Amino acid sequence: MGKITFYEDRNFQGRSYECMSDCPDISSYMSRCQSCRVESGCFMAYERPSFMGQQFFMRRGEYPDMQRMISMGMMFDNIRSCRMIPQHRGSFRMRIYERENFGGQMHEMMDDCDSIQERYRMSDCQSCNVMDGHWLMYEQPHFRGRQMYLRPGEYRNFREMGMGMGGMRFMSMRRITDMCN
C-alpha cells in the first residue's frame, strides 16, 4: 500500500492532502501542489487532471519544491493528479515494436533497457504489449527525459494515446521493481 501527502506550498507548508490510491483531480482538495512526501510505495504524478499530460515517477522520499524538480526530469511545476503504482513481485515481460499497431521489428524484454538503439538497433518504439509487470518508458536513452508509466495491456500507438504527449519517442525502458519500498 502506498501513501503520499501533497502540500499547497513549498517545504511541506500550507494545506495538505493525504492519498493512498489514485487521485484523478488533486485540485478538488487543494488549489495547487508545490511539495509532497511519498511515505511508502511509488506514484506517477501528472501535470493535468485525469492522469493526463507530462508524467513524473515518484518513489519514497521528500520533494520539497516542485519548481526545482526539473533537474530530476520533471517537466512541470504543479501536480494535478496521481496514480499509485501497485507492487509487482512476479516476472516482467514486454514486447516492443518499431511501428504502431505492433508492426516492424519486435523484441521481447524481461529486464531494463538503457538504449533500444544500442541493444536492438531500433530507432523508435511506437507500440508495445506489456504482458507482466509495470514499466517506465523514457524519451531518451539511459533513463532520461520525459517519462510514461505502462501497466499490463496493449499500447497500439504511443503518438495517439491522448495523454498530451504527442510525438514522444521512447528510447529506454525500466521495470518498476522493489524501488518502491
Order of alpha helices (4+ residues) and beta strands (2+ residues): beta-beta-beta-beta-beta-beta-beta-beta-beta-alpha-beta-beta-beta-beta-beta
